[in-house]
Structures are given as C-alpha cells and as structure tokens.
Amino acid sequence: MKRLIIPTPSEKQRQFLTCTHKYVCFGGARGGGKSWAVRVKAVLLCYNYPGIVVCIIRKTYPELRENHIKQLRQMLRCDQPGERFATYNDSEKKITFPNGSTILFRYLENEKDEGRFQGTEIDVLFLDEATQHPEQRWDILKACIRGVNKFPKRIYLTCNPGGEGHGWVKRLFIDRSFKDTENPEEYVFIQSLVTDNKALMHEQPEYLDQLKALPPKQREAWLYGNWDIFEGQFFEDFYAEPNTIAAEAAGCDMDKDELRRARRWVHVIEPFAPPREWTIYRSFDWGYHRPFSCAWWAVDYDGVLYRILELYGCSKDTPNEGLKWTPDQVFGWIARIEREHPWLKGRYIHGVADPAIWDAQTGVSIAEVAMKHGIYFDKGDHERIAGWMQCHYRLAFDGNGFPMMYVFQNCKAFIRTVPLLQYDEHRAEDLDTDGEDHVADEWRYICMARPIEPRVSKAPSKYKQGPMYQYLGIEEADIMPAPTFRRMEIIDHADNV
C-alpha cells in the first residue's frame, strides 16, 4: 500500500494547514516556510475532497516551476508510473489525482494574463507572493472562486512586505481596515518568521545571520516582518511609529508613547490647534480621473511644517481612483473648509499648486475657477528631484530626534499613501509615478516653497555608550587625551662617515 508521508509542520504551518477562514494570509517575512505550506495544503485538500479544482498562482512561469511544480511532481511521484500518487500533464500544467481533484498552475504577470481567468471556476486558490500583484488583480481572482459543488470556496495568500500590492494586503490583513463590502470575519493573518521554521534553522542556521546582516530597513521587513518598512520604499525615512532603533542609539530610553508625546523620533503626532500667529499654507495637486489632493500646513517660529488638515479626492472603494469632481466642486469644498474650520477661519492662507492648473488650452483654467471661489495659488516649483530631496530634508531627524515636519494623525491620506511609494525602475532618484503619488506631489510643492538646508544627524556618542561612562561614571571632559608621538624617522648618515 502506497503511503504519502508528510514531515511534521511547524506550529505556524500547522495553523495555516488547519485554518478554514475564507481568506487566509500566511507569512509576512523571509524564510517562514510559506511555499512548503502551500504545496502541502493543496495536496491535502485534493486528497480529502474529490473533484475540487485547486489553483496555484505565481507571477511568472519560471517561479511556478522552481517553487512548486518540480517539488510537487517529486512529492507525488508523478514521474514514477508504478508508485505515483497523481499524474502531471505538462501541456496543461495540471496535476490530476485519482479522485478527480486537480491542481492547476497558472502565472499572472500583466493585464494580458488577467484575460485568461475570465470564466474560470476554482474552488481553492493559492496566490503565492500576493504583494507582487495590484488590488484590481486581487478583485479579478476573487471572482474566480465559485462553482456548483458544496465545498467552501477559499483563497490562501503568502507574501513578504513590499511590492506593488503591499498596500492592499496590509490594509486587509495587518491594519484590518475593511470596505463596506468586506466581512472582517472572513480574513485572518498568520505570521510566520524565519525563527518559526525549525527545519530551515536546522539545515541552514547561517540564514538567520544573513538576514541579521541586512541593512536596518530591509532587516526589519525580511527578518521581523515589519509592514511599515519594505524593500524599494521611496520614503523609508518617514516614521508613522517612533523610530525606536535610532532613539536607543542616541541614548534615549523613552517608550513609543513617550516618544510620540515628546514629538521625538516620529513624524505622526496628535493634532492640536495651531497658534494664530503661525503662518498657514495650502498645497494642491489637481486630479479628476485620479485623486486630487489639498492640504493645509502650519509653520512654527522655527520653520517646522505641520500638516494639520487635508482634503483627498479619492474613491472610497478603489485606491488611486478619483472622485471625478469638477473644479467648481473641488474649490467649493476647499472654500467652505477655510470659511468654517476653526483652525483656518479668518486666516490669511498662502497657496501653492501644480503649475499645470494654469493651463487654459481647453478654455478657462483650473486656477481661474479657484480664484472665482476666493482660492489663490502661486505656481509651485515642479522640479522633481530637488523637490524630493527637500521632502527628505524635512523628514531628517536632528541629534535629539526632532524633524522639520510633522503630520497630524487625522491626515489619513498622507499616512496611507506616502509609505507605499516606490522608486522608479528607470530613474533611480525619482519615484514611480504609477503609484498613488498625489499627496506626495502637493507635499513636494510646499517643501519647495519653504526650502531648507540639509540637516546632518549628530552621530551617537561612542563615549556615552562605552564603559568609562556607563560603569565608571567618568565625565568625558575629565579624560585626558591619549599622548601622541612623532613618527619614527630613520636618518641615513652614510655620507658623513
């Protein structure tokens, strides 16, 4: 009698294998044993439920072949006629079990590939490395989960932080921020770190050291599964949560709540009413099919920017889709906010906007419509690279952990979209304009309107981290400098002999 032997899973893999939620996200870091869990779960489902259709998706076919097809053919002995548990059809990229259940292997790299899923009916779908796919692709795949049998329809996702789909995966499974059409009870996240993968730790113990040796930001994402940081992130220096690593390096022993209250090593803070003496700015980026973005900023006596309010014209259900408001609607709302909001009412407001709104080739310019509502702008500096550098200068912390800009917690669009922006593949110093960059654009205009010099963070004191201070209590000023000696010189007296 043939017997398929499956190794004992880790505790996190066991949770994944036994989970029955409709949407399950597994992983969240490198080396957590995700691919093995996908293969085993697919096989177990096919064995236990006759006639079901399972589909495993990766972005490219080579990834499918190297991560799943080769291993499953070996595991199920598909190439050994007398011993095989299932058969593999290479032309159809399909494994078939004796009970009629099948595992399909499909790749999904671009919009053209999406068309192949029209009309497809699948019982269980595994979307491996889900963060490589945009949200509209996720919506297409969800529509494929249907059929006439009574088996519950499910989707299992695996992923690491990062990639173009980082935002929607984080929204659903990490932040658990749901739309009206989404049922929170159907979604669950099972985090598996490399340290949970005992088999890998036993066979390749040096892998943990390799992850620890990565640069800090990458290490946070790949080793610890930090979803606020990921590879390719353009504004990796923006901290919605306090940067405790930098705080500790600088000798600051505050916890996260204390750091936030002190406004140190963090950019997102609790709102407060800005003093009437502070200058108020308005920054604006136009959008119709794409979102428009308007923000109000307060500037304190030291030139620090505070993003205090924002109006973001984005569809509630679809990221990066505009409300399709007319210019009259947009500036009507902006004017109303400035008339009625207590932080803005009666204040003189300096405006800066995308120079494109002065384009009147199709008739009345958008800037002219704004003026009709009493909203005035100066033309913003559209230089991209210099503008992004000003944004980075603003985010930089000084030696005490204070930046030159803050974002109020009520500015949800900034907090959501800015961390998701990625580098342009073809222009290393610019960001990818395919991302949701409308908030970032109007932020760039205000930074260019109030340019600052770059700030160099003071390096942590090596002395205060050393034993002379920590254990002996000797002040640095009391330590005598080490004596110096001139270099030894050899003088040749041969000529004088």
C-alpha positions as CSV (number, residue, x, y, z in Angstrom):
1,M,0.0,0.0,0.0
2,K,1.4,3.4,-1.0
3,R,1.7,5.9,1.8
4,L,2.4,9.6,1.3
5,I,4.5,10.8,4.2
6,I,4.4,14.5,5.1
7,P,7.0,15.9,7.5
8,T,5.8,17.4,10.8
9,P,4.9,21.1,10.2
10,S,6.0,24.0,12.4
11,E,3.4,25.4,14.8
12,K,2.7,28.3,12.4
13,Q,2.5,26.0,9.4
14,R,0.0,23.8,11.4
15,Q,-2.2,26.8,12.0
16,F,-2.2,27.5,8.3
17,L,-2.9,23.9,7.3
18,T,-5.9,23.8,9.7
19,C,-7.3,27.2,9.1
20,T,-10.8,27.4,7.5
21,H,-11.3,31.1,7.0
22,K,-12.3,32.2,3.5
23,Y,-9.2,34.5,3.1
24,V,-6.0,33.5,4.8
25,C,-2.7,35.4,4.6
26,F,0.3,33.4,5.7
27,G,3.9,34.6,6.2
28,G,5.0,38.2,6.3
29,A,8.8,37.6,6.4
30,R,11.5,35.7,4.6
31,G,12.1,32.0,5.4
32,G,8.8,31.3,7.1
33,G,8.1,28.1,5.2
34,K,5.4,29.5,3.1
35,S,5.9,27.6,-0.2
36,W,6.1,24.2,1.6
37,A,2.8,25.0,3.4
38,V,1.1,25.9,0.1
39,R,2.1,22.6,-1.5
40,V,1.1,20.5,1.4
41,K,-2.3,22.3,1.9
42,A,-3.1,21.9,-1.8
43,V,-2.3,18.2,-1.7
44,L,-4.3,17.6,1.5
45,L,-7.4,19.4,0.1
46,C,-7.3,17.4,-3.1
47,Y,-7.0,14.1,-1.3
48,N,-9.8,14.9,1.1
49,Y,-12.3,16.5,-1.3
50,P,-12.9,14.6,-4.5
51,G,-13.4,16.6,-7.7
52,I,-12.3,20.0,-6.5
53,V,-10.2,22.4,-8.5
54,V,-7.2,24.0,-6.8
55,C,-5.1,26.7,-8.5
56,I,-1.6,27.8,-7.5
57,I,-0.6,31.2,-9.0
58,R,2.8,32.9,-9.2
59,K,3.8,36.0,-11.1
60,T,5.9,34.1,-13.7
61,Y,6.1,30.6,-15.0
62,P,9.8,30.1,-14.0
63,E,8.8,30.9,-10.4
64,L,6.0,28.3,-10.6
65,R,8.3,25.7,-12.0
66,E,11.1,26.3,-9.5
67,N,8.9,26.8,-6.4
68,H,6.0,24.4,-6.9
69,I,5.8,22.2,-10.0
70,K,9.1,20.4,-9.5
71,Q,8.6,19.8,-5.8
72,L,5.0,18.6,-6.2
73,R,6.0,16.2,-9.1
74,Q,8.6,14.8,-6.8
75,M,6.4,14.6,-3.7
76,L,3.6,12.9,-5.6
77,R,6.0,10.7,-7.6
78,C,4.2,11.9,-10.8
79,D,7.1,10.6,-13.0
80,Q,7.2,7.1,-11.4
81,P,4.3,5.2,-13.0
82,G,4.3,2.3,-10.6
83,E,4.4,4.4,-7.4
84,R,2.8,7.7,-8.3
85,F,0.0,9.3,-6.3
86,A,-1.1,11.6,-9.1
87,T,-0.3,12.4,-12.8
88,Y,1.1,15.6,-14.3
89,N,0.2,17.0,-17.7
90,D,2.9,19.4,-18.8
91,S,1.0,20.9,-21.7
92,E,-2.0,21.8,-19.5
93,K,0.2,22.5,-16.4
94,K,-2.0,20.4,-14.3
95,I,-1.8,17.6,-11.6
96,T,-4.7,15.2,-11.5
97,F,-5.5,12.9,-8.6
98,P,-7.3,9.5,-8.8
99,N,-10.4,11.0,-7.1
100,G,-10.8,13.7,-9.9
101,S,-9.3,16.6,-7.9
102,T,-6.8,18.8,-9.8
103,I,-4.1,21.3,-9.1
104,L,-3.7,23.9,-11.8
105,F,-0.5,26.0,-12.2
106,R,-1.0,29.5,-13.6
107,Y,1.2,32.6,-13.9
108,L,-0.2,36.2,-13.8
109,E,2.4,38.8,-14.8
110,N,0.4,41.5,-16.5
111,E,-3.0,42.7,-17.7
112,K,-2.9,40.4,-20.7
113,D,-2.6,37.4,-18.4
114,E,-5.7,38.6,-16.5
115,G,-7.9,37.8,-19.5
116,R,-7.1,34.1,-19.2
117,F,-9.0,34.0,-15.9
118,Q,-12.3,35.2,-17.4
119,G,-14.9,32.5,-16.9
120,T,-12.5,30.3,-14.8
121,E,-14.1,28.5,-11.9
122,I,-11.9,27.5,-9.0
123,D,-12.7,26.1,-5.5
124,V,-9.4,26.9,-3.8
125,L,-6.8,29.5,-5.0
126,F,-3.3,29.9,-3.7
127,L,-1.9,33.4,-4.5
128,D,1.8,32.9,-3.8
129,E,3.7,36.2,-3.2
130,A,0.5,38.2,-3.2
131,T,2.2,41.6,-2.7
132,Q,3.6,41.3,-6.3
133,H,0.0,42.0,-7.6
134,P,-2.1,45.2,-7.7
135,E,-5.5,45.3,-6.0
136,Q,-7.5,45.2,-9.2
137,R,-5.9,41.8,-9.9
138,W,-7.0,40.6,-6.5
139,D,-10.5,41.6,-7.3
140,I,-10.4,39.6,-10.6
141,L,-9.2,36.5,-8.8
142,K,-11.8,36.7,-6.1
143,A,-14.5,36.5,-8.9
144,C,-13.0,33.1,-10.0
145,I,-13.8,31.5,-6.7
146,R,-17.1,29.9,-7.5
147,G,-18.7,26.6,-8.5
148,V,-21.7,24.3,-8.1
149,N,-20.2,21.9,-5.6
150,K,-20.7,22.3,-1.9
151,F,-17.1,22.7,-1.0
152,P,-16.4,26.0,0.8
153,K,-14.6,28.5,-1.6
154,R,-11.3,29.8,-0.2
155,I,-8.2,31.9,-1.1
156,Y,-4.9,31.5,0.6
157,L,-2.2,34.2,0.2
158,T,1.5,34.1,1.0
159,C,3.7,37.2,1.0
160,N,6.5,39.3,2.3
161,P,6.3,43.1,3.0
162,G,6.9,45.1,-0.1
163,G,5.9,45.1,-3.8
164,E,3.1,47.0,-5.6
165,G,0.4,45.1,-3.7
166,H,1.9,45.9,-0.3
167,G,-0.9,48.5,0.4
168,W,-4.0,46.3,-0.1
169,V,-2.5,43.3,1.6
170,K,-1.6,45.5,4.6
171,R,-5.0,47.1,4.6
172,L,-6.9,43.8,4.8
173,F,-4.7,41.6,6.9
174,I,-2.5,43.8,9.0
175,D,-4.5,47.1,9.6
176,R,-7.8,45.2,9.2
177,S,-9.4,48.3,7.5
178,F,-12.3,47.0,5.6
179,K,-14.7,48.3,3.0
180,D,-18.5,48.0,3.4
181,T,-18.5,45.0,1.0
182,E,-15.8,43.1,3.0
183,N,-16.6,40.9,6.0
184,P,-13.9,41.2,8.7
185,E,-14.7,37.7,10.0
186,E,-13.6,36.1,6.7
187,Y,-10.0,37.5,6.9
188,V,-7.1,36.1,9.1
189,F,-3.4,36.7,9.1
190,I,-0.9,34.1,10.3
191,Q,2.6,35.5,10.7
192,S,5.5,33.1,10.2
193,L,9.0,34.3,10.7
194,V,12.2,32.5,9.9
195,T,12.6,31.6,13.5
196,D,9.3,29.7,13.3
197,N,10.8,27.5,10.5
198,K,12.7,24.9,12.6
199,A,13.6,22.8,9.6
200,L,15.3,25.7,7.9
201,M,17.0,26.7,11.2
202,H,18.4,23.2,11.5
203,E,19.5,22.7,7.9
204,Q,20.7,26.3,7.2
205,P,21.4,28.0,10.5
206,E,23.5,30.7,8.8
207,Y,20.4,32.0,7.0
208,L,19.4,33.8,10.2
209,D,22.8,35.5,10.3
210,Q,22.4,36.5,6.7
211,L,19.1,38.3,7.5
212,K,20.5,39.9,10.6
213,A,23.4,41.3,8.4
214,L,21.0,43.2,6.1
215,P,20.6,47.0,6.2
216,P,18.3,48.1,9.1
217,K,15.2,48.8,7.0
218,Q,15.5,45.6,5.0
219,R,16.2,43.6,8.1
220,E,13.1,45.0,9.8
221,A,10.9,43.8,6.9
222,W,12.5,40.5,6.0
223,L,13.5,39.2,9.4
224,Y,10.9,40.7,11.7
225,G,8.0,41.1,9.2
226,N,7.6,44.9,9.8
227,W,4.9,46.0,7.4
228,D,5.7,49.7,7.8
229,I,9.1,49.2,6.0
230,F,9.8,47.3,2.8
231,E,12.4,47.0,0.0
232,G,12.2,49.7,-2.6
233,Q,10.3,52.1,-0.4
234,F,11.0,55.7,-1.6
235,F,10.2,57.4,1.8
236,E,11.7,54.9,4.1
237,D,12.7,57.8,6.3
238,F,9.0,58.6,7.2
239,Y,8.0,57.1,10.6
240,A,4.4,56.9,11.4
241,E,5.5,55.0,14.5
242,P,8.5,56.2,16.6
243,N,12.0,55.1,15.3
244,T,13.0,53.3,18.5
245,I,16.2,51.9,16.9
246,A,17.5,55.5,16.3
247,A,16.2,56.6,19.7
248,E,18.1,53.8,21.5
249,A,21.3,54.5,19.6
250,A,21.1,58.2,20.7
251,G,20.7,57.1,24.3
252,C,17.0,57.9,24.6
253,D,15.2,55.4,26.9
254,M,11.6,56.6,26.2
255,D,9.0,54.1,25.1
256,K,6.9,54.7,22.0
257,D,4.1,56.6,23.8
258,E,6.6,58.9,25.5
259,L,8.4,59.5,22.2
260,R,5.2,60.4,20.4
261,R,4.2,62.8,23.2
262,A,7.6,64.4,23.1
263,R,7.5,64.5,19.3
264,R,10.9,62.8,19.1
265,W,12.0,60.2,16.5
266,V,8.5,60.3,14.9
267,H,6.6,62.2,12.3
268,V,2.9,61.5,13.1
269,I,1.6,63.2,16.2
270,E,-1.6,64.1,17.9
271,P,-3.5,67.1,16.5
272,F,-3.5,70.4,18.3
273,A,-4.9,73.8,17.4
274,P,-2.0,75.8,15.8
275,P,-1.4,79.2,17.4
276,R,-2.9,82.1,15.5
277,E,0.5,83.6,15.0
278,W,1.8,80.7,12.9
279,T,1.7,81.0,9.1
280,I,-0.8,78.9,7.2
281,Y,-0.2,77.4,3.8
282,R,-2.3,75.4,1.3
283,S,-0.8,73.0,-1.1
284,F,-2.7,71.5,-4.0
285,D,-2.4,68.8,-6.8
286,W,-5.3,68.6,-9.3
287,G,-6.9,65.3,-10.3
288,Y,-10.1,64.2,-12.0
289,H,-9.8,60.5,-13.0
290,R,-7.0,60.3,-10.5
291,P,-7.4,61.8,-6.9
292,F,-6.9,65.5,-6.2
293,S,-5.1,66.4,-3.0
294,C,-5.3,69.6,-0.9
295,A,-3.5,70.1,2.4
296,W,-3.2,72.8,4.9
297,W,0.1,73.4,6.7
298,A,1.1,75.4,9.8
299,V,4.6,76.8,10.1
300,D,6.0,77.5,13.5
301,Y,8.6,80.1,14.5
302,D,11.5,77.6,13.8
303,G,10.2,76.9,10.2
304,V,8.9,73.5,11.1
305,L,5.9,72.3,8.9
306,Y,2.8,70.7,10.4
307,R,0.3,69.0,8.1
308,I,-2.8,69.9,10.0
309,L,-5.7,69.1,7.6
310,E,-6.2,67.5,4.2
311,L,-9.0,67.0,1.6
312,Y,-8.2,64.0,-0.6
313,G,-10.5,63.3,-3.6
314,C,-10.1,59.5,-3.7
315,S,-12.8,56.9,-4.3
316,K,-13.9,55.2,-1.1
317,D,-13.7,51.7,-2.7
318,T,-10.7,52.0,-5.1
319,P,-7.3,53.4,-4.3
320,N,-5.8,55.8,-6.8
321,E,-9.2,56.4,-8.4
322,G,-10.5,60.0,-8.4
323,L,-14.0,61.2,-7.4
324,K,-14.4,62.9,-10.9
325,W,-15.4,66.2,-9.2
326,T,-15.5,69.3,-11.4
327,P,-13.1,72.2,-10.5
328,D,-16.2,74.1,-9.1
329,Q,-17.0,71.2,-6.7
330,V,-13.4,70.9,-5.6
331,F,-12.8,74.6,-4.8
332,G,-16.3,75.0,-3.4
333,W,-15.4,72.5,-0.8
334,I,-12.0,74.0,-0.2
335,A,-13.5,77.4,0.3
336,R,-16.1,76.1,2.7
337,I,-13.5,74.4,4.8
338,E,-11.5,77.6,5.0
339,R,-14.6,79.6,6.0
340,E,-15.8,77.2,8.6
341,H,-12.9,75.2,10.2
342,P,-11.7,76.9,13.4
343,W,-8.1,76.3,12.6
344,L,-8.5,78.2,9.3
345,K,-11.4,80.5,9.7
346,G,-10.4,84.2,9.3
347,R,-6.7,83.3,8.5
348,Y,-4.7,84.5,5.5
349,I,-3.6,81.4,3.7
350,H,-0.7,81.2,1.3
351,G,-1.4,78.8,-1.6
352,V,1.0,76.8,-3.8
353,A,-0.1,74.4,-6.5
354,D,0.9,72.3,-9.5
355,P,1.8,74.8,-12.4
356,A,-0.4,72.7,-14.7
357,I,-3.6,74.2,-13.3
358,W,-2.8,77.5,-15.1
359,D,-3.1,75.7,-18.5
360,A,-6.0,77.3,-20.3
361,Q,-5.7,75.5,-23.7
362,T,-9.2,73.9,-23.3
363,G,-10.9,77.1,-22.0
364,V,-10.9,78.5,-18.5
365,S,-8.0,77.3,-16.5
366,I,-8.4,75.4,-13.2
367,A,-6.6,78.3,-11.4
368,E,-9.2,80.7,-12.7
369,V,-12.0,78.6,-11.3
370,A,-10.2,78.5,-8.0
371,M,-10.0,82.4,-8.0
372,K,-13.7,82.6,-8.6
373,H,-14.1,80.8,-5.2
374,G,-11.6,83.1,-3.5
375,I,-8.8,80.4,-3.5
376,Y,-5.5,81.8,-4.7
377,F,-2.3,79.9,-5.5
378,D,1.3,80.7,-6.5
379,K,2.9,78.4,-9.1
380,G,4.7,75.6,-7.4
381,D,8.3,74.6,-8.4
382,H,7.8,71.4,-10.4
383,E,11.4,70.3,-10.2
384,R,11.1,66.6,-9.1
385,I,14.5,65.5,-7.9
386,A,15.2,68.7,-5.9
387,G,11.7,68.6,-4.6
388,W,12.0,65.0,-3.3
389,M,15.3,66.0,-1.6
390,Q,13.5,68.8,0.2
391,C,11.0,66.3,1.4
392,H,13.8,64.1,2.7
393,Y,15.5,67.1,4.3
394,R,12.2,67.8,6.2
395,L,11.9,64.2,7.4
396,A,15.5,64.0,8.7
397,F,15.9,63.9,12.5
398,D,18.5,66.0,14.3
399,G,20.7,64.6,17.0
400,N,17.9,64.9,19.5
401,G,15.3,63.2,17.3
402,F,13.4,66.3,16.1
403,P,12.4,66.5,12.4
404,M,11.5,69.6,10.4
405,M,7.9,68.5,9.7
406,Y,5.1,66.6,11.4
407,V,1.8,65.1,10.2
408,F,-1.3,65.2,12.3
409,Q,-3.0,61.8,12.9
410,N,-6.1,63.0,11.1
411,C,-4.3,63.2,7.8
412,K,-5.1,59.7,6.8
413,A,-4.3,60.0,3.1
414,F,-0.7,61.1,3.8
415,I,-0.1,58.3,6.3
416,R,-1.6,55.7,3.9
417,T,-0.1,56.7,0.6
418,V,3.4,58.1,1.3
419,P,4.9,54.9,2.8
420,L,3.7,52.9,-0.2
421,L,5.6,54.9,-2.9
422,Q,8.4,53.1,-4.6
423,Y,11.5,54.1,-6.6
424,D,11.2,54.4,-10.4
425,E,12.9,51.4,-12.1
426,H,14.4,53.7,-14.8
427,R,15.2,56.8,-12.9
428,A,16.8,55.9,-9.6
429,E,16.4,59.2,-7.8
430,D,12.7,59.7,-8.8
431,L,9.6,57.8,-7.5
432,D,7.4,55.6,-9.6
433,T,4.6,57.8,-11.0
434,D,2.3,54.7,-11.4
435,G,1.9,54.8,-7.7
436,E,-0.6,56.9,-5.7
437,D,1.6,59.9,-5.6
438,H,-0.8,62.8,-5.5
439,V,-0.3,63.6,-1.8
440,A,3.4,63.4,-2.3
441,D,3.2,65.9,-5.2
442,E,1.5,68.6,-3.2
443,W,3.8,67.9,-0.3
444,R,6.7,68.5,-2.7
445,Y,5.2,71.9,-3.7
446,I,5.1,73.1,-0.1
447,C,8.6,71.9,0.6
448,M,9.9,73.7,-2.4
449,A,8.0,76.8,-1.3
450,R,9.8,76.7,2.0
451,P,13.2,75.1,1.2
452,I,15.7,74.3,3.9
453,E,19.3,73.2,4.1
454,P,20.0,69.5,4.6
455,R,20.4,68.6,8.3
456,V,23.1,66.1,9.3
457,S,22.1,64.0,12.2
458,K,24.7,64.0,15.1
459,A,26.3,60.6,15.4
460,P,25.5,58.8,18.7
461,S,28.2,59.4,21.3
462,K,30.6,56.5,21.4
463,Y,31.9,57.7,24.7
464,K,28.4,57.5,26.4
465,Q,27.9,54.0,25.1
466,G,31.3,52.9,26.5
467,P,32.3,51.5,29.9
468,M,34.1,54.7,31.1
469,Y,30.8,56.5,31.3
470,Q,28.2,53.7,31.8
471,Y,30.1,51.8,34.6
472,L,32.7,54.2,36.0
473,G,30.7,57.5,35.7
474,I,33.8,59.4,34.4
475,E,32.8,62.5,32.6
476,E,34.2,62.9,29.1
477,A,35.8,66.2,29.9
478,D,37.8,64.6,32.7
479,I,39.5,62.0,30.4
480,M,43.0,63.1,29.4
481,P,43.7,62.7,25.7
482,A,46.0,59.9,24.7
483,P,49.6,61.0,24.3
484,T,50.8,61.4,20.7
485,F,54.3,60.7,19.4
486,R,56.0,61.8,16.3
487,R,56.6,59.1,13.7
488,M,60.0,57.3,13.9
489,E,62.3,58.6,11.3
490,I,65.4,56.7,10.1
491,I,68.2,59.1,9.1
492,D,70.9,57.7,6.8
493,H,74.4,59.1,7.9
494,A,76.3,57.1,5.4
495,D,77.5,60.2,3.6
496,N,79.0,61.6,6.8
497,V,81.0,58.5,7.6
